[in-house]
Amino acid sequence: MMNSADQLLLEVSRLWAPPPRESLSVWAEREFRLSPEYSAVTGRLRLYKFQREPLDSFTDPHIREIVIMSATQMLKTLTLQAIIGYVIARDPGPILLAQPTEKDAESFSKERISPMIRDIPALRVKVSPEKRTSKGNTILQKDFLGGALSIVGAQTPGNFARRSIRVFLADERDKWKTNVGKEGDGFSLGVKRTATFRSRAKIVQVCSPTLEGDSAIAAAYEGSDRRKFYIPCHACGQEQVLEWGNVRWEAADPAGTAHYECASCGLHWNDAQRWAAAELGEWRADRPSAGVAGFWISELYSPWKKLGAIATDFLAKKDNPSEFQTFVNTSLAEVWRQAGEEPANWETLRGRKGGYKRGQAPVGTLLITAGADVQKDRIVVDFWGWGRTRHSWFLDRQVLMGDTSRSEVWEALDQARQAKFRSPSGIDMSVSMGAIDSGYATTEVYAWARGKHDWIVIKGQDSGAAMLGAPRAVDFKLSGKRIRRGARVWPLNVSMAKSELYSQLRMDAPICTLCLGEGCESGCPDLIYPAGWVFFADDTEDEWFRELCAERFVTRTVKGFRRGEWIKERERNEALDTRNYSRAAAEHAGVSRYRENNWHQLARFVDAPVAVAAVVEHEIESAPVQVAPQGQDFQALARQRARRGVRYRL
């Protein structure tokens, strides 16, 4: 029996004792709660087998760095949230969470961090309460007992300065800028800030991969112990990594017949068998960790995604290089491999006879866009047509000579944007959307494009999750407030656009349905062109073809890492640039999202004027009827009147 003094001493010693050791996965399943802001299923967290080891590697004292190269909605964000929650509740210290941009940081805080703190009692009692005047709980700063969580954008080097951090979390690594200012890349700056904590520091980076040779997360995974998740076959017991090549389906019904074929015995697994096998799997490394644990996992392991849905997604994207890259990166968690050669010999491309002259809109052209490249002494404008199955036609070029710092050349551009192209049905088709690059004469470009709703300003960049990113405002008042309807700049992933075009130019020749050969003339009505085929006017100049083939993609080793880049084979490349800008305009117009009904409506405008009037009357029955003016662009008028609630007949 202990006396009261001994009992008091025991209680005091318990207060000073460190908390019992506990793995992150055990803590997460006991304390973590899913919030309705980001999860379809709310309440207590239930981890799947493949999620446990990546979480537990954070509480493994032998692991200093964690790399997660994963498909979307599998592992990445949950890991970051669980780590933040664990540090706040069980192992306090300074945390730095870096997102690609400041806007991403704010969105992540509002959509993930704030709901998580609100819904988990173990965190709510530790974090400073939200108050309007509080400096300890803001969008980008969360103070808690024993530490603080700072959420920053990785594009600003000052966000990493004057900080000493124990836990460094880097989200969406492949979306970070390669360099921030003169101090190098943001990731290296963040790693340096963990130096004072030495062996107690933890570094975590997560992302889906992007381009081969230019993916930071892929390079980091290659430098880790490279763990993959092996699951057993329920028939032969062979343990294997799930690979896309073993997914099979019947062409008539991919959604209903998709299944996985065992790499060893060939037995077919349905979704239920695949999910059950995943709960029996285990992570295996290719090499000793050396303190860096790397995890790779694809969407094939997803317990909430059926193979039929994945196969359907694949079939919808496989013929469009930019969309297919998204599937490869975000569903299969694999790098996108670009060809290292130029698309084709320019003389070979010149031999493609499109069966039409410049200035015409050949059969199949349903939408026209323009791309403008601004230089010191000229503006080069190329016009492209777009149609079903991603076919495209080079229609014409206008070279507007003049000093781009003066107004005359911009007035000529105003005239160029009014260009018309006669279709075989006699309709004068106008430019639906244009895109102009702001890399040169930026101020003049902003001034010209301001207020023009049928043109966008773009800025080329070598990376990005989509071909055309979200716009940013560039017009502000002296007070710093954004000018309403001011100029906005759209980031264009030129690497993705070039990759798409060059893969299309390398396509096999069309096949004649009569002779089943490739020897027919291109004007033959029986030729079947592959999806994405690029057509050229018969009178296109040789120089234009040389410009289109002016670049190629190469992979180099820089400071021990393989990086890919586009290099120019010749000085002039306007045809390639303007094609990319026209493609950006088409993307803005929604061509990549068009379905058959969209193309059908455009075809009725272009191919049959009387049918167009009937369509407009059918869609807007209560509107007044007007007579279409003679000699004007019927297609543009039809769209304009339809938007205003006016129908008309010929």
C-alpha positions, 0 to 999 in steps of 0.5 A, a space after each residue: 500500500 502506498 501512502 498519499 505522498 507516494 501516490 502524489 509523486 506517481 501522479 506527478 511523474 505521469 504528467 511528465 512522462 512522454 506519451 505512449 508510442 503509437 503508429 499514425 494509422 492507429 491514431 488516425 482510425 481512433 481520432 480522425 473524422 471525415 468532414 462533409 466538405 471533402 468526403 462523400 462518407 463522413 464520420 470515423 475513418 476506416 483505412 484500407 490495407 494499402 493506406 496503413 504503411 504509408 501513414 505508419 512510415 511517418 512514425 517510423 524513427 528510421 524514416 526521414 523522408 516520404 515520397 508518395 507517387 499516387 493516382 488521384 483520390 487514393 492516398 496523397 491528401 489523406 496522408 497530409 491531413 493525418 500527419 498534420 492532425 497527429 503532430 497537433 494532437 500527439 507530437 507538437 512542433 512547427 509544420 510547414 505545408 507548401 502548395 504550388 501557389 498562394 491560392 492553392 494554399 488558401 483553398 487547401 486550408 479552407 476546404 481541408 484543414 479548417 473542417 478537419 480541426 472543427 470535426 476532430 475533438 483531439 485537434 479542436 481543443 489544441 488549436 487556437 479558436 477562430 476569432 475575427 481578431 485572432 492572429 493565431 488562427 488565420 487561413 494560412 496560420 494555425 497556432 496550437 499548443 507546442 507548435 504552429 502550422 504554416 500554409 504557404 505558396 511555393 512560388 515565393 522564396 520569402 515564404 521559406 525564409 526565417 522559418 525553422 520547421 520540423 515537419 515539411 509537407 510538399 503537396 503537388 510537387 510537379 506543379 511547383 516552379 523549377 526556380 523561385 527567384 535567385 535561391 533555387 527551387 522551393 523544395 530545396 529551400 524548405 528542406 534546408 529549414 528542417 536542418 536544426 531538427 536533424 534526425 527528428 525532422 520529417 519531409 513528405 512530398 506527394 503528387 501524381 507524376 507528369 512528363 518523363 524526365 521533367 517530373 520531380 515526384 518521379 525523380 524523388 520516387 526513383 531515389 527512394 526504396 521504391 515500394 509497390 503494393 503486391 496482392 495475391 491471386 485468389 486462385 493460384 496465390 501468386 502475389 503481383 503488382 496490378 498493371 494496366 496491361 492485364 485489364 481486359 474487356 469486350 469491345 461491345 460492352 467495356 463498362 459491363 465486362 471489364 475484369 483483371 486477368 491474373 498475370 500468373 494463371 490467367 484467371 479473371 478477377 471481378 471487382 469484388 475479388 480484386 478489392 478482397 485481394 487488395 486487403 491481403 496485400 503488402 508493400 515491398 521495396 526494391 532496395 534498402 530505404 536509406 531513410 527514404 520511403 517511396 510509395 507508388 500506387 495506381 487507380 487499379 487498387 481503388 476500393 471505390 472505382 470499378 474497372 468498367 469505369 476506368 476502362 470507359 475513361 481510357 476509351 474516351 481519352 486514348 485518341 486525344 494525346 492531352 486527355 490520354 496524358 491525364 489518364 496516364 498521369 492521374 489514373 495509372 500514376 505513370 509518367 507520360 513519355 513524349 517522343 524525342 524526334 520531330 513529328 515528320 519530315 516537313 517534305 512528307 507533310 507537304 505531300 499531304 493534299 487536303 483537297 482545298 485552297 487557303 481561305 476556304 473552309 473545307 467539308 468537315 470544318 465546323 468551328 474556326 479559331 485563330 492564333 496570333 504570335 506577336 514579334 517586334 516588327 510583325 504579328 503572325 496570325 494563323 487560322 485553323 478549323 476544327 471538326 468531329 473526332 478532333 480533325 483540324 484544318 490549316 485554313 490561312 495565314 496573315 502576316 501583319 507587318 509593322 512596329 508592334 509598339 505603334 497602333 497601326 499594326 493593332 488596327 490591322 489585327 482588328 481587321 484580321 479578326 474579321 476574316 471569313 471563310 467560305 464553306 462548301 454550302 456557301 456559308 461565310 464562317 467567321 472566327 469563333 475564338 482567338 488567342 494571342 500570346 503575351 510574351 512580347 509587347 505585353 502592355 500592347 497585347 493587354 490593351 488590344 485584348 481588353 474588352 474583346 470577349 472572342 479573344 483570350 490572352 495566353 502565356 506559355 509555360 512548360 507544365 500544368 495539369 491541363 492544356 489551358 489553366 485558370 486565368 489570372 487578372 492582370 489589370 488592377 487599380 492603384 488601390 490594388 483592387 482588380 479592374 472589372 472586365 480587365 485583362 486576364 491571362 490564361 496559362 497555356 501548357 505549350 509542352 502538352 500542346 506540342 506533344 498532342 500535335 506532333 503525335 497527330 502528325 506522326 499518325 499512319 496514313 488514311 486507309 481507303 475502304 475500297 482498296 484497303 490500301 494507302 495509295 489513293 489520292 487524299 480527295 478520294 471520298 472513300 478514305 478513312 482518316 484516323 481521329 485527330 488527323 491534321 489537314 493542310 491546304 494544297 497551296 501551303 508554302 514550304 516555309 510554313 511546313 518548316 516552321 511547323 517542324 521546328 522543334 523536338 523534345 529531348 531528355 537531358 541529365 541535369 545535376 543528376 536528374 533527367 529533365 525533358 525540354 523542347 529545343 528549336 531545330 531552326 530559328 523560325 517556328 511561328 507555325 508551331 506557335 500559332 497552332 498552339 495558340 489556336 489550339 488554346 482558343 479551341 480549348 477555351 471554346 470547349 472543343 475537347 468537351 464537345 459531344 456528338 450533339 454539339 457537333 451536330 448543332 454546328 453542322 446544321 448551322 454550317 451545312 444547311 442554312 434552312 435547317 439552322 433556322 428551324 433549329 433556332 425556331 424550335 429552341 426559342 419558340 416564343 421569340 419574335 421572328 426576323 428576316 436574316 439580312 442578305 449577304 451577311 455571316 449567317 452562322 455568326 448572326 444565328 448565334 448572336 440572335 439565339 443568345 438574345 432570344 431572337 429567332 429568324 428565318 431566311 
